[in-house]
Amino acid sequence: PAAAPSLDSFEDKARSVGGKTFYRRGATWVDSDAELEGFSGKTVNLTARGAEYFELLAREPGLARVMSLGDEVTVLWRGTLYKVVGAR
């Protein structure tokens, strides 16, 4: 029988933060709720550590734990899809 995947490999691909589950998709952590088909709500694109990013965190401090996943995060939060990318 095949060996069970190690916990380390699972944590590299999935994490639970603030009651949400995130999956690693390439370089981006994606909220499982954001992967729902047919999402047609508002989408906001942000640059990690940019002015708008910090303004969002000031308005929505609950997102700070989510954004601690890394510079590339997609999260559905209060009906808005936020797509954060690293500075290029």
Buried (B, 14 or more C-beta within 10 A) or exposed (E): EEEEEEEEEEEEEEBEBEEBEBBBEEEBBBBEBBEEEEEEEEEEEBBBEEEEBEEBBEEBEEBEEBBEBBBBBBBBBEEEBBBBBEEE
